[in-house]
Amino acid sequence: MPGHISGVQKRLSAEEPKSMFVHCANHSLDLVIQEVAKRCDLIADSLMLVKVVSNAILESSKRKNIYSGIVLPPFTEDSIS
């Protein structure tokens, strides 16, 4: 945990005072989504469906190949222009 009182952040800064803490935005987003899913059944069900479908795809090389042929390329800032 990155706590400034007794967590990793505190221990690292004690070891190296010039260290700078940067929290991971993806981790923060994941924590928010987990909290929302606890309070909203629709979100929880949607996330479970995504998990089931992605596991079904990943369990088979044939399904992975089919999926890779239909999935859109990743979104990048360059694709806007």
PyMOL Python script that loads the backbone (N, CA, C, O; Angstrom):
from pymol import cmd

cmd.read_pdbstr("""\
ATOM      1  N   MET A   1       0.845  -1.180   0.000  1.00  0.00           N
ATOM      2  CA  MET A   1       0.000   0.000   0.000  1.00  0.00           C
ATOM      3  C   MET A   1       0.892   1.245   0.000  1.00  0.00           C
ATOM      4  O   MET A   1       1.957   1.246   0.617  1.00  0.00           O
ATOM      5  N   PRO A   2       0.462   2.290  -0.683  1.00  0.00           N
ATOM      6  CA  PRO A   2       1.313   3.468  -0.835  1.00  0.00           C
ATOM      7  C   PRO A   2       1.169   4.498   0.277  1.00  0.00           C
ATOM      8  O   PRO A   2       1.424   5.679   0.037  1.00  0.00           O
ATOM      9  N   GLY A   3       0.776   4.105   1.472  1.00  0.00           N
ATOM     10  CA  GLY A   3       0.538   5.071   2.538  1.00  0.00           C
ATOM     11  C   GLY A   3       1.768   5.893   2.903  1.00  0.00           C
ATOM     12  O   GLY A   3       2.888   5.383   2.929  1.00  0.00           O
ATOM     13  N   HIS A   4       1.539   7.179   3.186  1.00  0.00           N
ATOM     14  CA  HIS A   4       2.653   8.067   3.536  1.00  0.00           C
ATOM     15  C   HIS A   4       3.025   7.946   5.009  1.00  0.00           C
ATOM     16  O   HIS A   4       4.037   8.506   5.431  1.00  0.00           O
ATOM     17  N   ILE A   5       2.218   7.217   5.812  1.00  0.00           N
ATOM     18  CA  ILE A   5       2.512   7.068   7.237  1.00  0.00           C
ATOM     19  C   ILE A   5       3.280   5.779   7.506  1.00  0.00           C
ATOM     20  O   ILE A   5       4.303   5.803   8.189  1.00  0.00           O
ATOM     21  N   SER A   6       2.799   4.654   6.976  1.00  0.00           N
ATOM     22  CA  SER A   6       3.486   3.391   7.252  1.00  0.00           C
ATOM     23  C   SER A   6       3.539   2.452   6.054  1.00  0.00           C
ATOM     24  O   SER A   6       3.911   1.289   6.207  1.00  0.00           O
ATOM     25  N   GLY A   7       3.184   2.919   4.889  1.00  0.00           N
ATOM     26  CA  GLY A   7       3.159   2.065   3.711  1.00  0.00           C
ATOM     27  C   GLY A   7       4.472   2.061   2.954  1.00  0.00           C
ATOM     28  O   GLY A   7       5.503   2.510   3.454  1.00  0.00           O
ATOM     29  N   VAL A   8       4.411   1.547   1.743  1.00  0.00           N
ATOM     30  CA  VAL A   8       5.592   1.436   0.886  1.00  0.00           C
ATOM     31  C   VAL A   8       6.183   2.810   0.600  1.00  0.00           C
ATOM     32  O   VAL A   8       7.402   2.980   0.593  1.00  0.00           O
ATOM     33  N   GLN A   9       5.310   3.792   0.365  1.00  0.00           N
ATOM     34  CA  GLN A   9       5.792   5.150   0.080  1.00  0.00           C
ATOM     35  C   GLN A   9       6.668   5.658   1.220  1.00  0.00           C
ATOM     36  O   GLN A   9       7.724   6.239   0.971  1.00  0.00           O
ATOM     37  N   LYS A  10       6.252   5.452   2.448  1.00  0.00           N
ATOM     38  CA  LYS A  10       7.017   5.905   3.617  1.00  0.00           C
ATOM     39  C   LYS A  10       8.348   5.164   3.704  1.00  0.00           C
ATOM     40  O   LYS A  10       9.384   5.779   3.956  1.00  0.00           O
ATOM     41  N   ARG A  11       8.327   3.859   3.500  1.00  0.00           N
ATOM     42  CA  ARG A  11       9.563   3.073   3.603  1.00  0.00           C
ATOM     43  C   ARG A  11      10.554   3.434   2.504  1.00  0.00           C
ATOM     44  O   ARG A  11      11.759   3.501   2.748  1.00  0.00           O
ATOM     45  N   LEU A  12      10.047   3.668   1.289  1.00  0.00           N
ATOM     46  CA  LEU A  12      10.947   4.055   0.200  1.00  0.00           C
ATOM     47  C   LEU A  12      11.552   5.433   0.429  1.00  0.00           C
ATOM     48  O   LEU A  12      12.740   5.641   0.184  1.00  0.00           O
ATOM     49  N   SER A  13      10.734   6.375   0.898  1.00  0.00           N
ATOM     50  CA  SER A  13      11.275   7.716   1.130  1.00  0.00           C
ATOM     51  C   SER A  13      12.239   7.732   2.309  1.00  0.00           C
ATOM     52  O   SER A  13      13.135   8.575   2.350  1.00  0.00           O
ATOM     53  N   ALA A  14      12.082   6.823   3.269  1.00  0.00           N
ATOM     54  CA  ALA A  14      13.046   6.716   4.368  1.00  0.00           C
ATOM     55  C   ALA A  14      14.380   6.195   3.841  1.00  0.00           C
ATOM     56  O   ALA A  14      15.447   6.622   4.285  1.00  0.00           O
ATOM     57  N   GLU A  15      14.304   5.270   2.892  1.00  0.00           N
ATOM     58  CA  GLU A  15      15.509   4.689   2.296  1.00  0.00           C
ATOM     59  C   GLU A  15      16.159   5.654   1.302  1.00  0.00           C
ATOM     60  O   GLU A  15      17.383   5.785   1.262  1.00  0.00           O
ATOM     61  N   GLU A  16      15.331   6.324   0.505  1.00  0.00           N
ATOM     62  CA  GLU A  16      15.828   7.261  -0.511  1.00  0.00           C
ATOM     63  C   GLU A  16      14.957   8.518  -0.488  1.00  0.00           C
ATOM     64  O   GLU A  16      13.908   8.555  -1.130  1.00  0.00           O
ATOM     65  N   PRO A  17      15.386   9.548   0.247  1.00  0.00           N
ATOM     66  CA  PRO A  17      14.570  10.759   0.415  1.00  0.00           C
ATOM     67  C   PRO A  17      14.204  11.466  -0.894  1.00  0.00           C
ATOM     68  O   PRO A  17      13.195  12.169  -0.944  1.00  0.00           O
ATOM     69  N   LYS A  18      14.991  11.297  -1.937  1.00  0.00           N
ATOM     70  CA  LYS A  18      14.704  11.973  -3.204  1.00  0.00           C
ATOM     71  C   LYS A  18      13.702  11.204  -4.071  1.00  0.00           C
ATOM     72  O   LYS A  18      13.332  11.667  -5.149  1.00  0.00           O
ATOM     73  N   SER A  19      13.267  10.042  -3.605  1.00  0.00           N
ATOM     74  CA  SER A  19      12.321   9.258  -4.405  1.00  0.00           C
ATOM     75  C   SER A  19      10.994  10.003  -4.519  1.00  0.00           C
ATOM     76  O   SER A  19      10.595  10.747  -3.623  1.00  0.00           O
ATOM     77  N   MET A  20      10.324   9.780  -5.648  1.00  0.00           N
ATOM     78  CA  MET A  20       9.057  10.455  -5.901  1.00  0.00           C
ATOM     79  C   MET A  20       7.981   9.399  -6.130  1.00  0.00           C
ATOM     80  O   MET A  20       8.164   8.481  -6.929  1.00  0.00           O
ATOM     81  N   PHE A  21       6.872   9.533  -5.433  1.00  0.00           N
ATOM     82  CA  PHE A  21       5.777   8.575  -5.549  1.00  0.00           C
ATOM     83  C   PHE A  21       4.848   8.974  -6.686  1.00  0.00           C
ATOM     84  O   PHE A  21       4.424  10.126  -6.775  1.00  0.00           O
ATOM     85  N   VAL A  22       4.533   8.019  -7.554  1.00  0.00           N
ATOM     86  CA  VAL A  22       3.577   8.235  -8.637  1.00  0.00           C
ATOM     87  C   VAL A  22       2.569   7.092  -8.571  1.00  0.00           C
ATOM     88  O   VAL A  22       2.931   5.926  -8.725  1.00  0.00           O
ATOM     89  N   HIS A  23       1.313   7.432  -8.342  1.00  0.00           N
ATOM     90  CA  HIS A  23       0.290   6.393  -8.245  1.00  0.00           C
ATOM     91  C   HIS A  23      -0.162   5.977  -9.640  1.00  0.00           C
ATOM     92  O   HIS A  23      -0.275   6.809 -10.541  1.00  0.00           O
ATOM     93  N   CYS A  24      -0.413   4.714  -9.806  1.00  0.00           N
ATOM     94  CA  CYS A  24      -0.819   4.157 -11.098  1.00  0.00           C
ATOM     95  C   CYS A  24      -2.287   4.481 -11.376  1.00  0.00           C
ATOM     96  O   CYS A  24      -3.169   4.093 -10.609  1.00  0.00           O
ATOM     97  N   ALA A  25      -2.542   5.184 -12.464  1.00  0.00           N
ATOM     98  CA  ALA A  25      -3.916   5.557 -12.822  1.00  0.00           C
ATOM     99  C   ALA A  25      -4.764   4.323 -13.123  1.00  0.00           C
ATOM    100  O   ALA A  25      -5.954   4.300 -12.810  1.00  0.00           O
ATOM    101  N   ASN A  26      -4.165   3.305 -13.722  1.00  0.00           N
ATOM    102  CA  ASN A  26      -4.928   2.087 -14.023  1.00  0.00           C
ATOM    103  C   ASN A  26      -5.393   1.404 -12.747  1.00  0.00           C
ATOM    104  O   ASN A  26      -6.514   0.900 -12.682  1.00  0.00           O
ATOM    105  N   HIS A  27      -4.533   1.386 -11.731  1.00  0.00           N
ATOM    106  CA  HIS A  27      -4.898   0.772 -10.461  1.00  0.00           C
ATOM    107  C   HIS A  27      -6.029   1.569  -9.809  1.00  0.00           C
ATOM    108  O   HIS A  27      -6.972   0.988  -9.274  1.00  0.00           O
ATOM    109  N   SER A  28      -5.934   2.886  -9.853  1.00  0.00           N
ATOM    110  CA  SER A  28      -6.991   3.735  -9.287  1.00  0.00           C
ATOM    111  C   SER A  28      -8.318   3.477  -9.991  1.00  0.00           C
ATOM    112  O   SER A  28      -9.356   3.357  -9.341  1.00  0.00           O
ATOM    113  N   LEU A  29      -8.285   3.391 -11.310  1.00  0.00           N
ATOM    114  CA  LEU A  29      -9.500   3.123 -12.077  1.00  0.00           C
ATOM    115  C   LEU A  29     -10.078   1.761 -11.710  1.00  0.00           C
ATOM    116  O   LEU A  29     -11.292   1.620 -11.565  1.00  0.00           O
ATOM    117  N   ASP A  30      -9.217   0.762 -11.559  1.00  0.00           N
ATOM    118  CA  ASP A  30      -9.673  -0.573 -11.188  1.00  0.00           C
ATOM    119  C   ASP A  30     -10.369  -0.549  -9.828  1.00  0.00           C
ATOM    120  O   ASP A  30     -11.411  -1.182  -9.653  1.00  0.00           O
ATOM    121  N   LEU A  31      -9.800   0.177  -8.867  1.00  0.00           N
ATOM    122  CA  LEU A  31     -10.411   0.264  -7.541  1.00  0.00           C
ATOM    123  C   LEU A  31     -11.784   0.938  -7.607  1.00  0.00           C
ATOM    124  O   LEU A  31     -12.720   0.513  -6.930  1.00  0.00           O
ATOM    125  N   VAL A  32     -11.900   1.976  -8.415  1.00  0.00           N
ATOM    126  CA  VAL A  32     -13.185   2.667  -8.571  1.00  0.00           C
ATOM    127  C   VAL A  32     -14.216   1.733  -9.191  1.00  0.00           C
ATOM    128  O   VAL A  32     -15.355   1.667  -8.728  1.00  0.00           O
ATOM    129  N   ILE A  33     -13.824   1.014 -10.231  1.00  0.00           N
ATOM    130  CA  ILE A  33     -14.753   0.098 -10.902  1.00  0.00           C
ATOM    131  C   ILE A  33     -15.210  -1.001  -9.944  1.00  0.00           C
ATOM    132  O   ILE A  33     -16.379  -1.386  -9.956  1.00  0.00           O
ATOM    133  N   GLN A  34     -14.301  -1.504  -9.120  1.00  0.00           N
ATOM    134  CA  GLN A  34     -14.674  -2.529  -8.146  1.00  0.00           C
ATOM    135  C   GLN A  34     -15.705  -1.999  -7.152  1.00  0.00           C
ATOM    136  O   GLN A  34     -16.663  -2.694  -6.816  1.00  0.00           O
ATOM    137  N   GLU A  35     -15.507  -0.769  -6.683  1.00  0.00           N
ATOM    138  CA  GLU A  35     -16.458  -0.164  -5.747  1.00  0.00           C
ATOM    139  C   GLU A  35     -17.818   0.045  -6.399  1.00  0.00           C
ATOM    140  O   GLU A  35     -18.851  -0.228  -5.788  1.00  0.00           O
ATOM    141  N   VAL A  36     -17.823   0.528  -7.634  1.00  0.00           N
ATOM    142  CA  VAL A  36     -19.087   0.742  -8.345  1.00  0.00           C
ATOM    143  C   VAL A  36     -19.797  -0.595  -8.551  1.00  0.00           C
ATOM    144  O   VAL A  36     -21.014  -0.686  -8.390  1.00  0.00           O
ATOM    145  N   ALA A  37     -19.043  -1.622  -8.905  1.00  0.00           N
ATOM    146  CA  ALA A  37     -19.635  -2.940  -9.151  1.00  0.00           C
ATOM    147  C   ALA A  37     -20.270  -3.508  -7.884  1.00  0.00           C
ATOM    148  O   ALA A  37     -21.259  -4.237  -7.963  1.00  0.00           O
ATOM    149  N   LYS A  38     -19.713  -3.182  -6.720  1.00  0.00           N
ATOM    150  CA  LYS A  38     -20.294  -3.654  -5.460  1.00  0.00           C
ATOM    151  C   LYS A  38     -21.669  -3.031  -5.219  1.00  0.00           C
ATOM    152  O   LYS A  38     -22.520  -3.626  -4.557  1.00  0.00           O
ATOM    153  N   ARG A  39     -21.879  -1.838  -5.757  1.00  0.00           N
ATOM    154  CA  ARG A  39     -23.107  -1.093  -5.481  1.00  0.00           C
ATOM    155  C   ARG A  39     -24.136  -1.156  -6.610  1.00  0.00           C
ATOM    156  O   ARG A  39     -25.292  -0.779  -6.416  1.00  0.00           O
ATOM    157  N   CYS A  40     -23.727  -1.625  -7.777  1.00  0.00           N
ATOM    158  CA  CYS A  40     -24.637  -1.625  -8.930  1.00  0.00           C
ATOM    159  C   CYS A  40     -24.612  -3.003  -9.596  1.00  0.00           C
ATOM    160  O   CYS A  40     -23.609  -3.409 -10.183  1.00  0.00           O
ATOM    161  N   ASP A  41     -25.736  -3.709  -9.490  1.00  0.00           N
ATOM    162  CA  ASP A  41     -25.816  -5.063 -10.046  1.00  0.00           C
ATOM    163  C   ASP A  41     -25.603  -5.088 -11.554  1.00  0.00           C
ATOM    164  O   ASP A  41     -25.006  -6.029 -12.077  1.00  0.00           O
ATOM    165  N   LEU A  42     -26.084  -4.068 -12.259  1.00  0.00           N
ATOM    166  CA  LEU A  42     -25.928  -4.021 -13.714  1.00  0.00           C
ATOM    167  C   LEU A  42     -24.450  -3.975 -14.098  1.00  0.00           C
ATOM    168  O   LEU A  42     -24.024  -4.679 -15.014  1.00  0.00           O
ATOM    169  N   ILE A  43     -23.671  -3.151 -13.404  1.00  0.00           N
ATOM    170  CA  ILE A  43     -22.227  -3.062 -13.675  1.00  0.00           C
ATOM    171  C   ILE A  43     -21.548  -4.379 -13.324  1.00  0.00           C
ATOM    172  O   ILE A  43     -20.721  -4.876 -14.088  1.00  0.00           O
ATOM    173  N   ALA A  44     -21.894  -4.945 -12.171  1.00  0.00           N
ATOM    174  CA  ALA A  44     -21.294  -6.220 -11.752  1.00  0.00           C
ATOM    175  C   ALA A  44     -21.591  -7.315 -12.768  1.00  0.00           C
ATOM    176  O   ALA A  44     -20.701  -8.086 -13.130  1.00  0.00           O
ATOM    177  N   ASP A  45     -22.843  -7.388 -13.230  1.00  0.00           N
ATOM    178  CA  ASP A  45     -23.217  -8.401 -14.227  1.00  0.00           C
ATOM    179  C   ASP A  45     -22.493  -8.181 -15.551  1.00  0.00           C
ATOM    180  O   ASP A  45     -22.068  -9.137 -16.200  1.00  0.00           O
ATOM    181  N   SER A  46     -22.354  -6.917 -15.950  1.00  0.00           N
ATOM    182  CA  SER A  46     -21.656  -6.603 -17.204  1.00  0.00           C
ATOM    183  C   SER A  46     -20.192  -7.009 -17.133  1.00  0.00           C
ATOM    184  O   SER A  46     -19.660  -7.597 -18.075  1.00  0.00           O
ATOM    185  N   LEU A  47     -19.542  -6.698 -16.016  1.00  0.00           N
ATOM    186  CA  LEU A  47     -18.133  -7.069 -15.853  1.00  0.00           C
ATOM    187  C   LEU A  47     -17.964  -8.585 -15.832  1.00  0.00           C
ATOM    188  O   LEU A  47     -16.994  -9.108 -16.381  1.00  0.00           O
ATOM    189  N   MET A  48     -18.903  -9.292 -15.202  1.00  0.00           N
ATOM    190  CA  MET A  48     -18.839 -10.751 -15.169  1.00  0.00           C
ATOM    191  C   MET A  48     -18.997 -11.321 -16.575  1.00  0.00           C
ATOM    192  O   MET A  48     -18.313 -12.280 -16.931  1.00  0.00           O
ATOM    193  N   LEU A  49     -19.888 -10.743 -17.375  1.00  0.00           N
ATOM    194  CA  LEU A  49     -20.079 -11.195 -18.755  1.00  0.00           C
ATOM    195  C   LEU A  49     -18.808 -10.986 -19.577  1.00  0.00           C
ATOM    196  O   LEU A  49     -18.408 -11.864 -20.342  1.00  0.00           O
ATOM    197  N   VAL A  50     -18.180  -9.832 -19.421  1.00  0.00           N
ATOM    198  CA  VAL A  50     -16.919  -9.563 -20.130  1.00  0.00           C
ATOM    199  C   VAL A  50     -15.867 -10.586 -19.718  1.00  0.00           C
ATOM    200  O   VAL A  50     -15.123 -11.088 -20.561  1.00  0.00           O
ATOM    201  N   LYS A  51     -15.803 -10.895 -18.432  1.00  0.00           N
ATOM    202  CA  LYS A  51     -14.827 -11.876 -17.935  1.00  0.00           C
ATOM    203  C   LYS A  51     -15.088 -13.260 -18.526  1.00  0.00           C
ATOM    204  O   LYS A  51     -14.153 -13.932 -18.961  1.00  0.00           O
ATOM    205  N   VAL A  52     -16.343 -13.690 -18.544  1.00  0.00           N
ATOM    206  CA  VAL A  52     -16.690 -15.014 -19.072  1.00  0.00           C
ATOM    207  C   VAL A  52     -16.364 -15.108 -20.562  1.00  0.00           C
ATOM    208  O   VAL A  52     -15.792 -16.098 -21.017  1.00  0.00           O
ATOM    209  N   VAL A  53     -16.731 -14.071 -21.319  1.00  0.00           N
ATOM    210  CA  VAL A  53     -16.473 -14.076 -22.764  1.00  0.00           C
ATOM    211  C   VAL A  53     -14.973 -14.058 -23.040  1.00  0.00           C
ATOM    212  O   VAL A  53     -14.489 -14.804 -23.891  1.00  0.00           O
ATOM    213  N   SER A  54     -14.229 -13.202 -22.320  1.00  0.00           N
ATOM    214  CA  SER A  54     -12.782 -13.136 -22.568  1.00  0.00           C
ATOM    215  C   SER A  54     -12.096 -14.439 -22.186  1.00  0.00           C
ATOM    216  O   SER A  54     -11.165 -14.865 -22.870  1.00  0.00           O
ATOM    217  N   ASN A  55     -12.535 -15.082 -21.108  1.00  0.00           N
ATOM    218  CA  ASN A  55     -11.957 -16.379 -20.741  1.00  0.00           C
ATOM    219  C   ASN A  55     -12.258 -17.431 -21.803  1.00  0.00           C
ATOM    220  O   ASN A  55     -11.399 -18.251 -22.125  1.00  0.00           O
ATOM    221  N   ALA A  56     -13.471 -17.411 -22.346  1.00  0.00           N
ATOM    222  CA  ALA A  56     -13.833 -18.370 -23.396  1.00  0.00           C
ATOM    223  C   ALA A  56     -12.954 -18.176 -24.627  1.00  0.00           C
ATOM    224  O   ALA A  56     -12.534 -19.152 -25.248  1.00  0.00           O
ATOM    225  N   ILE A  57     -12.676 -16.930 -24.980  1.00  0.00           N
ATOM    226  CA  ILE A  57     -11.812 -16.649 -26.137  1.00  0.00           C
ATOM    227  C   ILE A  57     -10.383 -17.098 -25.853  1.00  0.00           C
ATOM    228  O   ILE A  57      -9.749 -17.737 -26.693  1.00  0.00           O
ATOM    229  N   LEU A  58      -9.879 -16.762 -24.669  1.00  0.00           N
ATOM    230  CA  LEU A  58      -8.479 -17.046 -24.352  1.00  0.00           C
ATOM    231  C   LEU A  58      -8.183 -18.528 -24.145  1.00  0.00           C
ATOM    232  O   LEU A  58      -7.026 -18.940 -24.221  1.00  0.00           O
ATOM    233  N   GLU A  59      -9.212 -19.336 -23.884  1.00  0.00           N
ATOM    234  CA  GLU A  59      -8.998 -20.764 -23.647  1.00  0.00           C
ATOM    235  C   GLU A  59      -8.791 -21.565 -24.929  1.00  0.00           C
ATOM    236  O   GLU A  59      -8.465 -22.751 -24.864  1.00  0.00           O
ATOM    237  N   SER A  60      -8.971 -20.950 -26.079  1.00  0.00           N
ATOM    238  CA  SER A  60      -8.875 -21.680 -27.340  1.00  0.00           C
ATOM    239  C   SER A  60      -8.050 -20.895 -28.358  1.00  0.00           C
ATOM    240  O   SER A  60      -8.322 -19.724 -28.622  1.00  0.00           O
ATOM    241  N   SER A  61      -7.051 -21.548 -28.919  1.00  0.00           N
ATOM    242  CA  SER A  61      -6.239 -20.898 -29.957  1.00  0.00           C
ATOM    243  C   SER A  61      -7.085 -20.560 -31.175  1.00  0.00           C
ATOM    244  O   SER A  61      -6.898 -19.513 -31.796  1.00  0.00           O
ATOM    245  N   LYS A  62      -8.010 -21.441 -31.515  1.00  0.00           N
ATOM    246  CA  LYS A  62      -8.876 -21.195 -32.667  1.00  0.00           C
ATOM    247  C   LYS A  62      -9.727 -19.940 -32.437  1.00  0.00           C
ATOM    248  O   LYS A  62      -9.846 -19.095 -33.324  1.00  0.00           O
ATOM    249  N   ARG A  63     -10.316 -19.825 -31.243  1.00  0.00           N
ATOM    250  CA  ARG A  63     -11.132 -18.644 -30.940  1.00  0.00           C
ATOM    251  C   ARG A  63     -10.277 -17.382 -30.889  1.00  0.00           C
ATOM    252  O   ARG A  63     -10.724 -16.313 -31.306  1.00  0.00           O
ATOM    253  N   LYS A  64      -9.045 -17.499 -30.380  1.00  0.00           N
ATOM    254  CA  LYS A  64      -8.141 -16.333 -30.355  1.00  0.00           C
ATOM    255  C   LYS A  64      -7.860 -15.840 -31.768  1.00  0.00           C
ATOM    256  O   LYS A  64      -7.872 -14.635 -32.020  1.00  0.00           O
ATOM    257  N   ASN A  65      -7.608 -16.767 -32.690  1.00  0.00           N
ATOM    258  CA  ASN A  65      -7.340 -16.389 -34.079  1.00  0.00           C
ATOM    259  C   ASN A  65      -8.557 -15.736 -34.725  1.00  0.00           C
ATOM    260  O   ASN A  65      -8.426 -14.747 -35.446  1.00  0.00           O
ATOM    261  N   ILE A  66      -9.738 -16.288 -34.469  1.00  0.00           N
ATOM    262  CA  ILE A  66     -10.961 -15.691 -35.015  1.00  0.00           C
ATOM    263  C   ILE A  66     -11.142 -14.286 -34.448  1.00  0.00           C
ATOM    264  O   ILE A  66     -11.430 -13.345 -35.187  1.00  0.00           O
ATOM    265  N   TYR A  67     -10.973 -14.149 -33.145  1.00  0.00           N
ATOM    266  CA  TYR A  67     -11.147 -12.848 -32.486  1.00  0.00           C
ATOM    267  C   TYR A  67     -10.142 -11.824 -33.006  1.00  0.00           C
ATOM    268  O   TYR A  67     -10.499 -10.672 -33.249  1.00  0.00           O
ATOM    269  N   SER A  68      -8.897 -12.238 -33.175  1.00  0.00           N
ATOM    270  CA  SER A  68      -7.876 -11.290 -33.644  1.00  0.00           C
ATOM    271  C   SER A  68      -8.172 -10.808 -35.059  1.00  0.00           C
ATOM    272  O   SER A  68      -7.708  -9.740 -35.459  1.00  0.00           O
ATOM    273  N   GLY A  69      -8.944 -11.589 -35.823  1.00  0.00           N
ATOM    274  CA  GLY A  69      -9.308 -11.174 -37.170  1.00  0.00           C
ATOM    275  C   GLY A  69     -10.468 -10.190 -37.218  1.00  0.00           C
ATOM    276  O   GLY A  69     -10.661  -9.514 -38.228  1.00  0.00           O
ATOM    277  N   ILE A  70     -11.249 -10.098 -36.131  1.00  0.00           N
ATOM    278  CA  ILE A  70     -12.408  -9.199 -36.144  1.00  0.00           C
ATOM    279  C   ILE A  70     -12.272  -8.004 -35.206  1.00  0.00           C
ATOM    280  O   ILE A  70     -13.051  -7.055 -35.295  1.00  0.00           O
ATOM    281  N   VAL A  71     -11.304  -8.043 -34.324  1.00  0.00           N
ATOM    282  CA  VAL A  71     -11.146  -6.950 -33.353  1.00  0.00           C
ATOM    283  C   VAL A  71     -10.551  -5.714 -34.026  1.00  0.00           C
ATOM    284  O   VAL A  71      -9.725  -5.824 -34.932  1.00  0.00           O
ATOM    285  N   LEU A  72     -10.975  -4.554 -33.575  1.00  0.00           N
ATOM    286  CA  LEU A  72     -10.432  -3.307 -34.105  1.00  0.00           C
ATOM    287  C   LEU A  72      -9.029  -3.073 -33.567  1.00  0.00           C
ATOM    288  O   LEU A  72      -8.704  -3.552 -32.481  1.00  0.00           O
ATOM    289  N   PRO A  73      -8.191  -2.351 -34.299  1.00  0.00           N
ATOM    290  CA  PRO A  73      -6.859  -2.043 -33.780  1.00  0.00           C
ATOM    291  C   PRO A  73      -6.974  -1.141 -32.550  1.00  0.00           C
ATOM    292  O   PRO A  73      -7.973  -0.441 -32.390  1.00  0.00           O
ATOM    293  N   PRO A  74      -5.965  -1.153 -31.687  1.00  0.00           N
ATOM    294  CA  PRO A  74      -6.016  -0.324 -30.477  1.00  0.00           C
ATOM    295  C   PRO A  74      -6.151   1.154 -30.816  1.00  0.00           C
ATOM    296  O   PRO A  74      -5.603   1.629 -31.811  1.00  0.00           O
ATOM    297  N   PHE A  75      -6.882   1.868 -29.984  1.00  0.00           N
ATOM    298  CA  PHE A  75      -7.068   3.305 -30.157  1.00  0.00           C
ATOM    299  C   PHE A  75      -5.796   4.033 -29.737  1.00  0.00           C
ATOM    300  O   PHE A  75      -5.257   3.780 -28.660  1.00  0.00           O
ATOM    301  N   THR A  76      -5.326   4.926 -30.581  1.00  0.00           N
ATOM    302  CA  THR A  76      -4.160   5.752 -30.254  1.00  0.00           C
ATOM    303  C   THR A  76      -4.471   7.194 -30.617  1.00  0.00           C
ATOM    304  O   THR A  76      -5.418   7.466 -31.355  1.00  0.00           O
ATOM    305  N   GLU A  77      -3.680   8.108 -30.102  1.00  0.00           N
ATOM    306  CA  GLU A  77      -3.869   9.521 -30.428  1.00  0.00           C
ATOM    307  C   GLU A  77      -3.636   9.770 -31.916  1.00  0.00           C
ATOM    308  O   GLU A  77      -4.253  10.660 -32.501  1.00  0.00           O
ATOM    309  N   ASP A  78      -2.753   8.992 -32.527  1.00  0.00           N
ATOM    310  CA  ASP A  78      -2.477   9.141 -33.958  1.00  0.00           C
ATOM    311  C   ASP A  78      -3.694   8.778 -34.810  1.00  0.00           C
ATOM    312  O   ASP A  78      -3.862   9.300 -35.912  1.00  0.00           O
ATOM    313  N   SER A  79      -4.542   7.879 -34.295  1.00  0.00           N
ATOM    314  CA  SER A  79      -5.696   7.452 -35.086  1.00  0.00           C
ATOM    315  C   SER A  79      -6.787   8.522 -35.149  1.00  0.00           C
ATOM    316  O   SER A  79      -7.722   8.399 -35.940  1.00  0.00           O
ATOM    317  N   ILE A  80      -6.681   9.560 -34.332  1.00  0.00           N
ATOM    318  CA  ILE A  80      -7.653  10.658 -34.364  1.00  0.00           C
ATOM    319  C   ILE A  80      -7.432  11.522 -35.594  1.00  0.00           C
ATOM    320  O   ILE A  80      -8.392  11.961 -36.227  1.00  0.00           O
ATOM    321  N   SER A  81      -6.196  11.763 -35.930  1.00  0.00           N
ATOM    322  CA  SER A  81      -5.855  12.669 -37.043  1.00  0.00           C
ATOM    323  C   SER A  81      -6.168  12.066 -38.388  1.00  0.00           C
ATOM    324  O   SER A  81      -5.939  12.701 -39.417  1.00  0.00           O
TER     325      SER A  81
END
""", "prot")
cmd.dss("prot")
cmd.show_as("cartoon", "prot")
cmd.util.cbc("prot")
cmd.orient("prot")
